[in-house]
């Protein structure tokens, strides 16, 4: 069971989209660190990312945002099932995530 398995859509929808994207970004940052230190928790980080993206898709009524989040989720799912970590693809996916909102995009110089 992942850390966010008990997080309800109602609770998640109480956060703004900026906050949701930043929290997903936090999990991506954890995955980055796991990858850099060859930690065994990389898969768990991606599981948490996927869970939070699923919640964001579920609670967001904007079809265009949902479509783009689903596309982005596919990239993370590929990272999750990959036999070897791909730091370049991870960094690219992380960057795209942060570009979803202007507030999150301001974090790019600090985390990438």
N, C-alpha and C positions, 0 to 999 in steps of 0.2 A: 504494500500500500504506500502510495507516495505521500509526501508531506501535505499536499494540498487536496487530498482526496475528500476530505470532509468539508472543504470550502463550498458553500452553497452559492448558486447563481444569484440569489437575493443579496447575499453579503458582497459578492464580487461586483454586482451592479451598483452598489453604493459608492464605489470608487469611480473617479472620472476616467475617461479614456487615457489621458496623460498618465495618471497613476497606474492604470493597468499595464500600459506599455512599459513603463519604468520598472514595474515589478517583474514583468517577463524578462526585461533586460537584466535585472539583477540575477535571475537564474541563468541567463546566458553568460553573465560575467563569472558566475560560479563554475559553469562549464569550461570557460576559458582557463580559469585557474586550474581546474582538474586536468585539463589537457596539457597545460604547461608543466605541471609537476608530476605528470603521468600517474595521477591519482585514479583509484578504481571507482570513484563516484561520478564519473562522466555520464554514464547511462542514467543514473538517478537524476542528475541535473537536467538532462534532456527530457526525462519523464515529467519532471515538474514544469518545464517549459511547455510541453505539449498539453498538460492539464490546464495551465493558465490560459493558453491560447484557445483551447476548447471552450473554456468559460467565457472568454472575451467574445468569441464568435456567437455563443449562445445568447448572451445578454445584449448584444449590439443590434439594433434594428436597421442600421444602414447597410443595404445590400452590397454596395460597392466596397465598403470597408470589409465586410464579411468575406467577399470573394477574394480580396487581396490577402487577408489573413489566412484563408484556406490555402492559397498558393504558397504563402510563406511557411505555413505549417508543413506542407509537403517537403520543403527543403530541410526543415528540422527533422522530420521523420526519416529522411534519407541519411542524415548525420547520425541519427539514433541507431539505425540498423547497419550502418557501415562497420566493417570488420576492423578498420583502422581509422583513428581520428584524423580529420582533415582540417588543420588549423586555418588554411586559407578560405575554405568554404564556410567554416564557422564564422570567421571574421566578416566575410561578405554578408552572411545571413544576419549577423548581429547589427551590422551597419544599416541594412535595409529595415530591420525592426525599428531602430531608433529614428529612422526617417518617417515613420508613420505619423508622428506628431511633432510640431515645432518645439515643444518643451523637451521631448525626449531627444530630438536632434541636437539640442544644445549640449548634451552629454558626450557626443562623439569624440571631441578632442581629449576627454578625460579617460575614456575607457578603450579607445581603439588606437 
